């Protein structure tokens, strides 16, 4: 790994973001492991020059699954919007929407050597809200490209639309939680459960521990009070379209809405 390779890829990703012109998968260098991938993320943050306001974190299986490997990506302040959000269709290409639960930090989880526990993560939170993550990759061949490159591109995050925060239930029963996603074309997903990680709080502890080891633009940052952490899609990624309205509803938690005008 060379810093020159990391910086070059970060510049390409930032240019694709700023120009709204997706880039092809590079043929000269790609991050080969998690360390290189997260180093590219850190370089992207530095080039964007704006604060991180939120994080996305997810895992393909519950915490007790052997070999389970979560991943995470930053979401910049300008990418976090309150629901209902109205977006210009001309600014978007994929119109991907995911229905999620997002949690807000009420206190810092600063970098430290001792790993944070799930109970400590739960104690650091002060609210939960329904969120819609809008998927908008900077990669022209997303999702059929290198997985590390997708993660370096902040795991395809475009925007995070966040509903009203409320209290976190004492018993967060994800297995029996209903979620309803409606797309403007009439497609509806109405299901019970569906979060691949099993439950979200362990992911926030994992994220705090992962950030304890970050360097570059994230060195010493950790999680801060006010940060929002969205914890994975319950519906997978579905696709809306121009001139449509999409909603996500989690009964007991509220709803979120995005309109592509």
C-alpha positions in Angstrom: 0.0 0.0 0.0 1.3 3.4 -0.9 -0.2 6.8 0.2 0.1 7.9 -3.4 -2.3 5.1 -4.5 -4.7 5.9 -1.7 -4.7 9.7 -2.4 -5.2 9.1 -6.2 -8.2 6.9 -5.7 -9.7 9.3 -3.2 -9.3 12.2 -5.6 -11.1 10.2 -8.3 -14.0 9.4 -5.9 -14.3 13.0 -4.8 -14.3 14.2 -8.4 -17.0 11.7 -9.3 -19.0 13.0 -6.3 -18.6 16.6 -7.1 -19.2 16.3 -10.8 -22.1 13.8 -10.5 -20.3 11.8 -13.2 -19.7 8.2 -12.1 -16.3 6.7 -12.6 -15.4 3.3 -14.0 -13.5 0.8 -11.8 -9.8 1.7 -11.9 -7.5 -0.8 -13.5 -4.3 0.5 -11.9 -4.9 0.0 -8.2 -7.7 -1.1 -5.9 -7.6 -1.4 -2.1 -6.7 -5.0 -1.2 -7.9 -5.2 2.4 -9.9 -3.4 5.1 -7.0 -1.3 6.2 -6.4 0.1 2.6 -10.1 0.5 2.1 -10.7 2.6 5.2 -7.5 4.6 4.5 -9.2 5.7 1.2 -12.4 6.7 3.2 -10.2 8.8 5.4 -8.6 10.5 2.4 -12.0 11.2 0.9 -13.2 12.8 4.1 -10.1 15.0 4.2 -10.6 16.1 0.6 -14.3 16.9 1.1 -13.4 19.2 3.9 -16.7 19.0 5.8 -17.7 17.4 9.1 -18.9 13.9 9.5 -22.4 14.0 11.0 -23.5 10.4 10.7 -22.4 6.8 10.1 -23.7 3.8 8.3 -22.9 0.4 9.8 -24.1 -3.1 8.9 -23.3 -6.8 9.1 -24.5 -9.7 7.0 -25.3 -11.8 10.0 -25.8 -11.6 13.8 -22.9 -11.0 16.2 -22.6 -14.6 17.3 -22.1 -15.8 13.7 -18.5 -17.2 13.3 -16.5 -14.9 11.1 -19.1 -12.2 10.8 -17.5 -9.0 9.5 -19.3 -5.7 9.9 -18.4 -2.6 7.8 -18.9 1.1 8.2 -18.8 4.4 6.3 -19.1 8.1 7.1 -21.9 10.3 6.1 -21.1 14.0 5.7 -23.1 16.8 7.3 -24.5 18.0 4.0 -25.9 14.5 3.3 -28.1 14.3 6.3 -31.6 15.7 5.8 -34.7 15.9 7.9 -37.9 14.0 6.7 -39.8 14.8 4.7 -37.1 15.6 2.1 -37.7 16.9 -1.4 -35.0 16.2 -3.9 -34.5 17.2 -7.5 -34.7 14.1 -9.7 -32.1 15.6 -12.0 -29.5 15.3 -9.3 -29.9 11.5 -8.9 -29.1 8.5 -11.0 -30.0 5.3 -9.1 -33.0 6.4 -6.8 -32.1 3.6 -4.4 -34.0 3.6 -1.1 -33.5 1.5 2.0 -35.7 1.5 5.1 -33.6 1.7 8.3 -33.5 2.6 12.0 -31.1 5.3 13.0 -29.8 6.0 16.5 -28.5 9.3 17.9 -25.5 9.5 20.3 -26.3 11.4 23.5 -22.7 11.3 24.8 -19.3 10.7 23.3 -17.7 7.3 22.8 -14.1 8.4 22.6 -11.3 6.2 21.3 -9.9 3.9 23.9 -7.9 0.7 24.2 -10.6 -1.2 26.2 -13.4 -2.3 23.8 -16.8 -0.9 24.3 -19.6 -3.3 25.2 -23.1 -3.4 23.8 -24.5 -2.1 27.2 -22.1 0.8 27.0 -23.3 1.6 23.5 -26.9 1.5 24.5 -26.2 3.8 27.5 -24.6 6.3 25.1 -27.7 6.6 22.9 -30.5 9.1 23.4 -32.9 8.4 20.6 -34.0 6.3 17.6 -35.7 7.4 14.4 -36.9 5.9 11.1 -34.5 6.7 8.3 -34.4 6.3 4.5 -30.9 5.8 3.1 -30.8 7.0 -0.5 -28.3 4.9 -2.4 -26.2 6.9 -5.0 -22.9 5.3 -6.0 -20.1 7.2 -7.6 -19.2 4.0 -9.5 -20.6 3.5 -12.9 -20.7 -0.3 -12.6 -22.2 -0.4 -9.1 -23.0 -2.9 -7.7 -21.1 -5.3 -10.0 -17.7 -4.1 -9.0 -15.0 -4.6 -6.4 -16.4 -4.9 -2.9 -13.6 -2.9 -1.3 -14.1 -0.1 -3.9 -17.7 0.1 -3.0 -16.8 0.4 0.7 -14.1 3.0 -0.1 -16.9 5.0 -1.8 -18.7 5.2 1.5 -20.7 2.0 0.8 -22.8 3.8 -1.8 -24.4 6.3 0.5 -26.0 9.3 -1.2 -28.2 10.8 1.5 -29.7 10.0 4.9 -33.3 11.2 5.4 -34.1 11.0 9.1 -37.5 11.2 10.8 -38.3 12.4 14.3 -36.3 10.9 17.2 -38.1 9.1 20.0 -37.1 7.0 23.0 -35.4 3.7 22.6 -37.6 0.8 23.8 -36.3 -1.2 26.8 -36.9 -4.3 24.8 -35.9 -3.7 21.1 -37.6 -6.7 19.5 -36.2 -6.7 16.0 -37.4 -10.2 15.1 -41.0 -9.1 15.5 -40.7 -5.5 14.3 -42.9 -4.7 11.3 -41.6 -2.5 8.5 -43.5 -1.0 5.6 -41.8 0.5 2.6 -43.9 2.2 -0.1 -42.5 3.3 -3.5 -44.2 5.8 -5.7 -44.9 3.3 -8.4 -47.2 1.4 -6.0 -44.7 -1.3 -4.9 -45.0 -2.1 -1.2 -42.8 -4.2 1.1 -44.7 -5.1 4.3 -42.7 -7.6 6.5 -41.8 -8.6 10.0 -38.1 -8.4 10.8 -35.5 -8.4 8.2 -32.4 -6.9 9.8 -29.5 -9.1 8.7 -27.4 -8.2 11.8 -30.1 -9.5 14.1 -30.2 -6.4 16.2 -28.5 -3.0 15.8 -27.0 -2.0 19.2 -24.0 -4.4 19.0 -23.1 -2.8 15.7 -22.8 0.6 17.4 -20.4 -0.9 19.9 -18.4 -2.4 17.0 -18.4 1.0 15.2 -17.0 2.8 18.3 -14.3 0.2 18.6 -13.5 0.3 14.9 -13.2 4.1 15.1 -10.8 3.8 18.0 -8.2 2.5 15.6 -8.8 4.9 12.7 -6.1 7.3 11.5 -5.8 10.2 9.2 -8.8 12.5 9.1 -10.6 10.3 11.7 -7.7 10.0 14.1 -8.9 10.6 17.7 -12.5 11.3 16.6 -14.5 8.3 17.8 -18.2 8.8 18.0 -19.5 12.2 19.2 -22.7 13.3 20.9 -25.1 14.2 18.2 -23.8 11.7 15.7 -26.4 9.6 14.0 -25.8 6.0 13.3 -28.0 4.2 10.8 -27.8 0.5 11.3 -28.6 -1.4 8.0 -31.5 -2.0 5.7 -34.5 -4.0 6.7 -35.8 -4.2 3.2 -32.7 -4.4 1.0 -32.2 -1.7 -1.6 -35.2 -1.0 -3.8 -35.5 1.5 -6.5 -37.8 4.5 -6.8 -38.0 6.8 -9.8 -38.1 10.4 -10.8 -41.3 12.2 -9.8 -42.3 9.7 -7.1 -42.7 9.6 -3.3 -41.2 6.9 -1.1 -41.9 6.2 2.6 -40.6 4.0 5.3 -42.7 3.2 8.3 -41.7 1.2 11.5 -44.9 1.0 13.6 -44.0 2.2 17.1 -41.1 4.3 15.8 -42.6 6.6 13.2 -41.9 7.1 9.5 -39.7 8.9 7.0 -40.4 10.3 3.5 -38.5 11.3 0.4 -39.9 12.8 -2.8 -37.9 12.9 -6.0 -39.4 15.9 -7.8 
